Amino acid sequence: MDDDLLWGSFLDGSRSAFQEIYSKYYQSLYSYGMRKLNHAELVRDCIQDLFVTLWTNRANLSRTANVKFYLLASLRNQLIKVSAADSKWQKVEISSTEHFQIQFNPESEYIQKENLSQKAKILIEALDKLTARQKEVLYLRYFEELSYEQIAELLNLSVKGVYKLNYRAIDAMKLLLNLNKGELLLLFVACKFEFFR
Amino acid sequence: MEKYSSYTFSDFIDDDLFINWVKYGVDVNGRWQEWLNTQPRNLSEYSEARAYVLTIISGDVIKDDAQNQQLVWERVEQSIAGTEQRKGTIRRLRVWSSIAATTMGLLLGGWWYYNSKVEIATGFGEHRTVMLPDNSVISLNANSQIKYYRAWSWHAMREVWLKGEALFDVKHLNQQPSNVKRGEQFVAHAGNLNVQVLGTRFNIKYRRDKVLVALLRGKISVSKNGKGSVPYLMQPGAAVEYDNGQLKKQLISSLHDKPLAWTEHKMMASGITVAAIIDNFEDTYGNRIVVDNPTLLNKQIDGTISVRTRESTLYMLANLLNATVQERDGVYYLKSK
């Protein structure tokens, strides 16, 4: 079923639509939560709270929301609230906005298939040096396929700021890709310099 | 697809169709393949963008196992059930508490209505006639006050509380004298004295801690507050003075001041003292009178004195005492000439 229809019948009180939304987005939410806050049980708690609130508060929700964006944004708020408020989780990564875990793999199926492993390794080395914010932008853009406008809203940034975050990465990447190996080392130093500024 | 021929690396990696194509191999009508077959000039830009997107989506997949997903769902359902049950309980509690509050309000309102009294008072020099809910008529003298229950018919007995002086014309409700119902009784309270009647005409003067009851018609019984007080049954023409706990039986004809003269703004005196006239003046008009020669106070006076206005009363007093009147701060000073 289409997200709009699903959301609509959920707002009208359909429990099955509600469950379908849960099934459809649980893994997305879990994945995003784990990348920000590496603590499975806490992330599950947050997802639970998110859906309980969603159901009990459905009378106040708007019909036009982009479901995935709405859920991710809600989870993000929940994660920040929980990690800030709950002292018993203090061992967990507190600065949730400054943590984003993603492991790139140069041996992935498609990369190997297109003989891009060499290029990918260099790229990954650069990607790994990105800030948590930059990684989060890339993740939301290419994994969750949110628009820059939505990402900006989610991260409390201006759209311009999100572009800037992404292009800083892209510019460095583009330079890397266009250079041959001899020049690469040189640039790499410059690149590191760029990211640690 | 024409626009893609001028795309740069940055354009490609921001393009949703391109991302879809790289990520999922989505190629509507084989357009991407067709475009690639034309050997576009920006093919290197395209390839680099493709490598970039493929590298990013090589990021690890984080998944929870299906069992946990199911478990969390069950927790969601349990929690919702709990919340809704709690809501139901709260709603029920609210309903009950509002019922309780309304009942309390009604009870308090009813209690207030049952116990509250209508209060009618006259100012100095003012007379007023009041009709009670049972059509009994009370004429209030100046500087007097009556109270009776707002919920007149809710109470078994007709009851009136008096301060000052009033003439009662009580409506007779009793049909069989041998069987007097409680609702047919009428009680006038004046200080510590209770005047019980069925229907009659009488005057009560309750001033300066003294109560004077004068019966003009019918029968009344007078009793003191408290248990063990023996009611005194009065006959028409009788009067009773209650002072300092003592009942003094008298006859209206022997009173120095006729009980109903006040209703005509007069004092009909036979042997009344100047002191009594001054008391009456003070009770009626609220102004004090000071006499410079105290022996004058015991002077006795006979005849009818008009007390219709403050001025005429003062003029009469000044004449009687052969004195001049001076007023200062609402007090009248009578000085012997």
Interface residues (C-beta under 8 A of the other chain):
Chain A: Q19 Y22 S23 Y26 Q27 Y30 S31 M34 R35 A40 R44 I47 Q48 F51 V52 W55 T56 I102 Q103 F104 N105 P106 S108 Y110 I111 E114 L116 K119 A120 L123 I124 L127 L138 Y139 Y142 F143 E145 Y167 I170 M173 K174 L177 N178
Chain B: F9 S10 I13 D16 I19 K23 E48 R50 A51 Y52 V53 L54 T55 I56 I57 S58 G59 D60 V61 I62 K63 D64 N68 Q69 L71 V72 W73 R75 V76 S79 I80 T83 E84
